[in-house]
Amino acid sequence: FDLNRMAQEQTRARSQLQERQNSNGAFSWFPGMQDSRYITQLIITGFGHLQKLGVTSAEGNPEVNVMVSKALPYLDRKILDDYNWLVRRKVDLKKYRSSNFQVQYLYMRSFFPDMPQTKGTEEAYAYFYGQAEKNWLGYNRYMQGMLSLTFHRSKNQVASNKILASLKENAITHPDKGMYWKDQVQGYYWYNPGIERHALLIEAFYEAGGDLGAVEQLKLWLLRNKRTHNWETTRATVAACNALLATGAD
C-alpha cells in the first residue's frame, strides 16, 4: 500500500466529516438536511470500530475527539428525550421494549466507556439498558448481536452469554457451508442487513463469547456466500472484510 496516499485519504475523509457535522453535534444524510439520529449513531459507531482496530481513536486524534465529543451529548440527549416522552405519555415503563434505535444507541455507547454519560441522562440510559436486557429475546439477530456485545463490554457477561447460547442453538452448522441461520436474508430496513448482520455476529462470538470454533464456521459461510452472491453495499463489504481479517485464524 501507498502509506502516504492512505494517510492523505484518511485526513481528507476526517476533514469532510468535520465539515458535515452540525453545530449541535449531529450529522445529516446530506448537507443541508435535518439531523439524523441514525446516521449520527452509525458514524460514531464507525469511529468506535476504528478505535478497536487501533486505526484511530478519540483519545489519540484531536479531530476525531472533537467529533465524538460533540456527537455523544447530542445522542445522550436524544435517549433522554425518548425517556421523557414515555413518561409524559404515561407509558407502562415496566412493559416497554427498547426500540431498535435505542439498541443501536446502547451498542454505539459501548465503544466509549471512558466518555461518561452527559449529566442528567444517566437514568434514561439505565432504563433502556435494563429493558433491552429483559426483552432481548424479542429482537432480531442483528439487534441480539449488538446487545451481546453491549452487555459484554459493560461486564454483564451472564446476559451476553444467554444471547450467544440462544443464537448458537438456533443456528445451522453444515460441514461445507459453515454456520448460518435460516432467516439469513437481506431486508429493506437498516436493522435487516444480511451481510452486515452476519459480520456483526462474528464480532459477537469472537469478542463476547471467545468461541473460536463458531467464529471459523461463521467465516466459512461468509466466504462460501461470496462465491454466488455479491456483498450488497460498500458498508457490507467493509463489515465482511473486517470480520474475516480481525477475528479468529488467518
Secondary structure, 3 states (H helix, E strand, C coil): CCHHHHHHHHHHHHHHHHHHCCCCCCEECCCCCCEEHHHHHHHHHHHHHHHHCCCCCCCCCHHHHHHHHHHHHHHHHHHHHHHHHHHHCCCCCCCCCCCHHHHHHHHHHCCCCCCCCCCCCHHHHHHHHHHHHHCHHHCCHHHHHHHHHHHHHCCCHHHHHHHHHHHHHCCEEECCCEEECCCCCCCCCCCCCHHHHHHHHHHHHHHHCCCHHHHHHHHHHHHHHHHHCCCCCHHHHHHHHHHHHHCCCC
